[in-house]
Amino acid sequence: MEFALSEDQRMFRNMFRDFAAKEIAPRAEEIDHEETLPQDILRKAANQGFLGATLPEKYFGAELDGVSYAMLIEALAGACVSVALTVATHVSLVAMSILEHGTDAQKDEWLEAMAAGEVIGAFALTEPEAGSDGQAIATRATPDGDDVLLNGVKVWVGNGEIAGLFLVFAKGPEGIDAYLVPRDAPGLTVGYREPTLGLRSMFFNTVYLEDCQVPSANRLGGAGEGWTVAQKALDRFAIAVAAAGLGVAADAVDVAAQFATERVQFGVPIAKKQAIQNYIAEAHIEVEALRYLVYRTAWLADQGRDFSAEASVVKAFGARVARNVTNRMVQVMGGYGFMEDYPMARKYRDARMLGLVGGPTELHYVRVAQHIFAERDLEITP
Ligand SMILES: Cc1cc2nc3c(=O)[nH]c(=O)nc-3n(C[C@H](O)[C@H](O)[C@H](O)COP(=O)(O)OP(=O)(O)OC[C@H]3O[C@@H](n4cnc5c(N)ncnc54)[C@H](O)[C@@H]3O)c2cc1C
């Protein structure tokens, strides 16, 4: 059993942290308040190879291993969770789905442009009446000669505003299909941008598909294989969401510990008070436990083994640690933790979303329970 990072992984980690500290952290408050993600941030991320992080060199990807990619998302989230999840949506949900299920023609058409950041990806599964129960989608894919017509409404599509490519899930004659739908496809309209409690620098939009016409050749994977495409994408994304939880929680501890050494009450820094030390120590212990679970799950995925149960474990734990730690670090900072002029309020709001995005915690518990009972020959349904 080897716990040490390789020399390359250490080098990458330093590079990710430098980028986050120089290019994102100084602007994180401003972009949160302005509720936007300036495109130059994504351009700089693309120049570093982050938008093709795990794609092969053939497509101008950085070909990072899973642990290094988790450290990238962790570092970005330490500065700004919105930037981290914008990148993770693009890479884990869309680009990697094309790499895993795409034809050579689909890979050639999209992957290089995605690695360069010329095309940003979005994942369009959720609908007004189909959230946790993703297989209940009402969007239809109707064959029309060599084309297919997509009709339906997708909600909360992350990156919707800035996406050049939508991975759309729709019911076809043989079950759920996945389609690659370019933004300029006739009949696709990006609509309402949803205001949110956290992740305010990320874009979540409603997407309308009205007789949206795409070639049948844009189907990703076989007929009726869309649900498998979605599940595999969400398993990859689960590790990225947990890595984002690790990043935001670890940074929250850093910020609160620094604050505690500077804030003086009763004549001494509050860091000298045992209650404060306990909060910080407990938070650190949870962060360290999460760190090894994230890296281990990423490593497991790299081995090409099935990691769907582990993905749910790490996603549920990552969301919990991020929420608990940021909550306690608000308490360490007292009223300053609640003030929008200090970074903890944003971290707390952002961390809250990690238990929803990529499937709610309850659904991940169901999958963990299914796994536990299946090992004991008992089948349960959600
Ligand atoms: C910030 C954000 C970003 C998102 N980005 C995207 C995106 O880019 N693309 C996309 O397609 N979707 C996206 N989603 C949708 C997200 O995946 C869904 O919110 C999620 O699947 C849950 O659906 P719902 O919100 O409709 O909740 P519901 O399904 O209505 O669930 C409500 C509550 O009931 C619980 N529940 C439901 N069924 C069960 C069950 N069987 N057992 C136990 N509890 C259950 C849930 O856990 C939850 O607590 C995003 C959501 C958010 C909040």
The ligand as an ORCA input file, in Angstrom:
! r2SCAN-3c Opt
* xyz 0 1
  C     -26.806     23.512     -8.150
  C     -27.363     22.412     -8.960
  C     -26.780     22.092    -10.192
  C     -27.294     21.087    -10.992
  N     -26.727     20.837    -12.213
  C     -27.308     19.929    -13.042
  C     -26.800     19.711    -14.366
  O     -25.807     20.334    -14.787
  N     -27.442     18.842    -15.174
  C     -28.520     18.129    -14.745
  O     -29.047     17.340    -15.518
  N     -29.009     18.295    -13.488
  C     -28.430     19.182    -12.631
  N     -28.922     19.353    -11.351
  C     -30.037     18.545    -10.909
  C     -29.717     17.609     -9.764
  O     -28.987     16.508    -10.192
  C     -31.075     17.278     -9.136
  O     -31.369     18.386     -8.326
  C     -31.102     16.049     -8.365
  O     -31.009     14.960     -9.212
  C     -32.338     15.912     -7.481
  O     -33.524     16.218     -8.140
  P     -34.571     17.262     -7.485
  O     -33.810     18.453     -7.096
  O     -35.688     17.412     -8.441
  O     -35.061     16.579     -6.158
  P     -36.204     15.479     -5.970
  O     -35.931     14.316     -6.833
  O     -37.544     16.108     -6.072
  O     -35.946     15.054     -4.476
  C     -36.372     15.840     -3.355
  C     -35.927     15.144     -2.082
  O     -36.470     13.805     -2.042
  C     -35.419     12.867     -1.896
  N     -35.711     11.636     -2.628
  C     -36.159     11.515     -3.905
  N     -36.264     10.215     -4.241
  C     -35.839      9.508     -3.180
  C     -35.687      8.102     -2.914
  N     -35.971      7.161     -3.826
  N     -35.241      7.730     -1.690
  C     -34.924      8.653     -0.765
  N     -35.044      9.986     -0.956
  C     -35.502     10.406     -2.144
  C     -34.194     13.556     -2.481
  O     -33.000     13.006     -2.013
  C     -34.408     14.986     -2.014
  O     -33.976     15.118     -0.678
  C     -28.405     20.357    -10.539
  C     -28.971     20.657     -9.301
  C     -28.468     21.675     -8.520
  C     -29.118     21.983     -7.212
*
